[in-house]
C-alpha cells in the first residue's frame, strides 16, 4: 500500500512539473521579423531567424528579453579591438585618478621630471666642455711638438683618441636625454588632456 502511495505521489509531482513547464513555455513567446520585414510572434524560432535577433515576450506582449543579432566575423574582430581600446583607456583613467587630484598635480610632476632631465643635460654638457678643453690642450701640445720637429708622444695621441671617444659617448647621452625630455612633454600633454576629459572642472 505504501509503495502504491509513493508511486502515486511521484506521478503527481511529475505531472505538476510538466504542467508548470508547459504553462511557462506558453508565457514566453518569440517575436522577430521575417525576410519580408513582417513581425512574427511564435512559441518557437528557427536558428536562421534567431541569428538575426529577436525578442522574448510574455503572453501580454511585455518584452522580457532582447537578443541582438549575431555579429559578422568582421564585426566580432572590431568588437574585440574596441574592447581592448576601452580596457586600455580604463587602465589609463584608473592610473590618472589614483595618482593625481588635479591638472596642477600633473603639471607639478611634469616640472619635477623635466628639472631632473635638465640637470642631467647640464651636467653632461659641462663634462663635454671639459673634454673639449682637455683635447684642445693635447692638440696644442702635439702641434708644438710638430713645429719643433719632434714626434708627438704616443701617450698624447692615445689621450686624444680616448677623449674623442668619450666626447662621442657623452654627446649620445645628451641626445638620449633630450629625446627623453621631448617624450616626457608629449606624455604629460596626453595625460593632461585625458584628465580633463574624465575629470572636467566643476
Buried (B, 14 or more C-beta within 10 A) or exposed (E): EEEEEEEEEEEEEEEEEEEEEEEEEEBEBBBBEEEEEEEEEEEEBEEEBBEBEBBBBEEEEEEEEEBEEEEEEEEEEEEEEEEEEEEEEEEBBEEBEEEBEEBEEBBEBBEEBBEEBEEBBEEBBEBBEEBEEBBEBBBEBBEEBEEEEEEBEEEBEEBBEBBEEBBEEBBEBBEEBBEBBEEBEEEBEEBBEBBEEEBEEE
